[in-house]
Amino acid sequence: MTSPQHVAPIQDPGTRVLRTLVQVGLPSFLTLAAGFPAVAEQLGVFLSPRMRAALLGLAAAITAAATFLSWLMSVPAVNALLGKAGLAGHSGTPVEVDSLTRAFSVPAGAADAYAGH
């Protein structure tokens, strides 16, 4: 029998849910509510107001489903179950901002050297 793996809680679950809402909502609404009707119009296909409303509803349903799943996966019990499959939302290892900025900082003079290419 294996011992239970400790899974740290999700940091900022509300922010993660909002990010999912934006990341899924923007492309869904732009594609289904704006892009598809515009393409249909260019092709000469008439979309009734009812069909346009259905596309808008579909975009809302896709966004709501993704947002709900994001929220559900941030629940500690669900995150622990996901951890058993190696899909936990947080590794439990704290990351310092300073280490990230040092790791991704641009060395002095690198921008000048690149500008010559």
HELIX and SHEET records of a PDB file:
HELIX    1   1 PRO A   13  SER A   28  1                                  16    
HELIX    2   2 PHE A   29  GLY A   35  3                                   7    
HELIX    3   3 PHE A   36  GLN A   42  1                                   7    
HELIX    4   4 PRO A   49  MET A   73  1                                  25    
HELIX    5   5 PRO A   76  LYS A   84  1                                   9    
HELIX    6   6 VAL A   97  ALA A  103  1                                   7    
HELIX    7   7 ALA A  110  ALA A  115  1                                   6    
END                                                                             
